Amino acid sequence: MRTKSQARTANIVIEKKHARPKVPRVADTSTVVQGIATKKKRVRKPKEVKARIVEAATAAFTKYGFAGSRMRAIAEDAGVTIQLMTHHVKSKENLWKIVVEHLRAEFDNVHQTPPQSNDRVSAAERLRTMIEDTVHFTAAMPQLHRLMTLEASHMTPRLHYLLEAFARKPFEEFCVAIEEAQREGAVRKLNPARLRFAIVAMAAVPYSVAAEYEYLTGRNPFRKSEIDLTIELINDLVFVKKLN
């Protein structure tokens, strides 16, 4: 006959035999697979992270210029660590190029090579289309004109890059269209290069200095009606007669 002490010992042995195996306790950032603790990887979305970085960098470079922009401030505005941003962009110089390429992609979407003059499309009509596209682009992406203005005070490798990427081809196309429209008698007899600079200035300045423009005129330059008036103003100053 077993004593009470022996009976308690036997019951403990039976309970231990049938007890569930203990599963390791892990933190919330881990999962348990077949009793083994495995660390859960934090899911990142590189495209979204890079998009935030490009947006913050574009704002910085177009407001403070290359020299005045700080990588840590850009990372903070993008909501990422400086280490993560450096992983994505490598350096400040490379980040600047990434911003420019982003602007160039937007620019290329709008600025297509205009059709050559023919019996159906006159040079004057082609020039009107180019003016309209320029105004719409600068209204949608005023950052490009701001960036070029900040860099254009003296020649640097960055300015050279911008001019070759954005300015040379449109400049030449504008001058050709102006010369052809002048031969048609539709455009004022002014130096084509100077006229092109005047067109771009009128198309870009209201949007690149939008706060000043709205404060002094009481008009929001980004409203559709105001954009249409900008296009109309440029056409009135460039063309000597209305197209039929």
C-alpha positions in Angstrom: 0.0 0.0 0.0 1.4 3.4 -1.1 1.7 6.2 1.2 0.2 9.7 0.5 3.7 11.0 -0.4 4.3 8.2 -2.9 0.8 8.8 -4.5 1.6 12.6 -4.9 5.0 11.7 -6.6 3.3 9.3 -9.0 0.7 11.9 -10.0 3.4 14.5 -10.7 5.2 12.0 -13.0 2.0 11.3 -14.9 1.2 15.1 -15.3 4.7 15.8 -16.6 4.4 12.9 -19.1 1.1 14.2 -20.6 1.9 18.0 -20.3 2.2 20.0 -23.5 5.7 20.8 -24.6 6.7 24.4 -23.8 6.9 26.7 -26.8 9.6 29.3 -26.6 8.2 32.8 -25.9 9.3 35.3 -28.4 8.7 39.0 -28.9 6.0 40.5 -31.1 8.4 40.9 -34.0 9.0 37.1 -34.2 6.9 34.1 -35.3 7.0 30.5 -34.1 7.2 27.7 -36.6 7.1 24.2 -35.2 8.3 25.3 -31.9 11.2 27.2 -33.3 11.4 31.0 -32.8 12.2 32.8 -36.1 12.7 36.5 -36.4 10.0 38.3 -38.6 11.6 40.5 -41.2 10.2 44.1 -41.4 8.6 44.5 -44.8 9.9 47.5 -46.7 8.7 49.0 -49.9 11.8 50.3 -51.7 9.9 52.1 -54.4 7.8 54.0 -51.9 10.8 54.8 -49.8 12.7 56.1 -52.9 9.7 58.1 -54.0 9.6 59.9 -50.6 13.3 60.6 -50.8 13.1 62.0 -54.3 10.1 64.2 -53.3 12.0 65.6 -50.3 15.2 66.1 -52.3 13.4 67.9 -55.1 11.9 70.3 -52.6 15.3 70.9 -51.0 17.3 71.3 -54.2 14.8 73.6 -55.8 14.5 75.8 -52.6 18.1 75.9 -51.3 20.2 74.8 -54.2 22.7 72.0 -54.2 25.1 73.7 -51.7 22.4 74.7 -49.3 20.7 71.3 -49.1 21.6 69.0 -46.3 21.3 65.2 -46.5 20.1 64.7 -42.9 17.4 67.3 -43.4 16.3 65.6 -46.6 16.2 62.2 -44.8 14.1 63.7 -42.0 11.6 65.3 -44.5 11.4 61.9 -46.3 10.7 60.1 -43.0 13.7 57.8 -43.2 17.0 57.4 -41.5 20.1 58.9 -43.0 21.5 55.4 -43.2 18.6 54.1 -45.2 18.7 57.1 -47.5 22.4 56.6 -48.1 21.7 53.0 -48.9 19.3 54.0 -51.7 21.1 57.1 -53.1 24.8 56.6 -52.2 25.7 60.3 -52.2 24.4 63.8 -52.4 25.8 64.2 -55.9 24.0 61.0 -57.0 20.8 62.1 -55.3 20.9 65.4 -57.2 21.2 63.4 -60.5 18.3 61.1 -59.5 16.1 64.3 -58.9 17.2 65.6 -62.3 16.4 62.4 -64.0 13.0 62.3 -62.4 12.3 65.8 -63.7 13.6 64.8 -67.1 11.2 61.9 -67.3 8.3 64.3 -66.6 9.7 66.8 -69.1 10.0 64.1 -71.8 6.4 63.1 -71.2 5.3 66.6 -72.2 8.0 67.8 -74.6 7.7 65.6 -77.7 9.5 66.5 -80.9 7.1 68.8 -82.7 6.0 67.8 -86.2 7.8 69.4 -89.1 6.0 72.1 -91.1 4.0 70.9 -94.0 0.9 71.8 -96.0 -1.4 70.9 -93.1 0.7 72.2 -90.1 2.2 75.6 -90.5 5.3 76.7 -88.5 3.1 79.3 -86.7 0.7 76.5 -85.5 3.6 74.4 -84.5 5.0 77.3 -82.5 1.7 77.9 -80.8 1.6 74.2 -79.7 5.2 74.5 -78.3 4.2 77.6 -76.3 1.2 75.9 -74.9 3.1 72.8 -73.9 5.8 74.9 -72.3 3.3 76.8 -70.2 1.5 73.7 -69.1 4.7 71.9 -68.2 6.1 74.8 -66.1 2.8 75.2 -64.3 2.8 71.4 -63.5 6.6 71.2 -62.7 7.9 74.7 -61.6 10.7 72.9 -59.7 12.7 72.5 -62.9 12.8 76.3 -63.6 13.7 77.0 -60.0 16.5 74.4 -60.1 18.0 75.8 -63.3 17.7 79.4 -62.0 19.6 78.4 -58.8 22.4 76.8 -60.9 22.6 79.3 -63.8 24.5 82.1 -62.1 27.8 80.5 -63.3 28.9 77.5 -65.3 29.3 74.3 -63.3 29.3 70.6 -64.2 25.7 70.5 -62.8 24.6 73.4 -64.9 26.2 71.9 -68.0 24.3 68.7 -67.3 21.0 70.5 -66.9 21.5 72.5 -70.2 22.3 69.4 -72.2 19.4 67.4 -70.6 16.7 70.1 -70.8 17.7 73.2 -72.7 19.7 72.6 -75.8 17.2 70.6 -77.9 14.1 72.7 -77.0 16.1 75.9 -77.6 17.1 74.8 -81.1 13.6 73.6 -81.9 12.1 76.9 -80.7 14.5 78.9 -82.8 13.8 76.9 -85.9 10.0 77.2 -85.4 10.3 81.0 -84.8 12.4 81.5 -87.9 10.0 79.5 -90.1 7.0 81.3 -88.6 8.7 84.6 -89.3 9.1 83.7 -92.9 5.4 82.9 -93.0 4.9 86.5 -91.7 3.2 85.3 -88.5 5.8 86.2 -85.9 7.4 89.5 -85.0 10.8 90.1 -86.7 13.0 89.7 -83.6 16.1 87.7 -82.9 14.9 84.1 -82.6 17.2 83.3 -79.6 16.1 86.4 -77.7 12.5 85.7 -78.4 12.8 82.1 -77.2 14.2 83.3 -73.9 11.4 85.8 -73.6 8.8 83.1 -74.3 10.3 80.7 -71.7 10.5 83.5 -69.1 6.9 84.5 -69.6 5.9 80.8 -69.4 7.9 79.9 -66.3 8.2 82.9 -64.0 4.6 83.1 -62.8 4.9 79.5 -61.5 8.5 79.6 -60.2 7.7 82.7 -58.1 4.1 81.8 -57.5 3.9 83.2 -54.0 5.1 86.6 -55.1 2.8 86.5 -58.2 -0.3 85.8 -56.2 0.6 88.3 -53.4 1.0 91.2 -55.9 -1.7 90.3 -58.5 -4.2 88.6 -56.2 -4.4 85.8 -58.8 -3.5 82.2 -58.3 -1.2 81.4 -61.3 -2.0 77.7 -61.2 -5.7 78.1 -61.9 -6.7 76.9 -65.3 -8.2 80.3 -66.3 -4.9 82.0 -65.3 -2.8 79.4 -67.2 -5.0 80.1 -70.3 -4.4 83.8 -69.9 -0.7 83.3 -69.7 -0.7 81.4 -73.0 -2.9 84.1 -74.5 -0.5 86.8 -73.4 2.5 85.1 -74.9 0.7 84.6 -78.2 -0.4 88.2 -78.3 3.2 89.4 -77.9 4.8 86.9 -80.2 2.4 86.7 -83.2 1.6 89.6 -85.4 -1.7 88.3 -86.6 -4.3 85.7 -85.5 -4.4 82.3 -87.3 -7.4 81.7 -89.3 
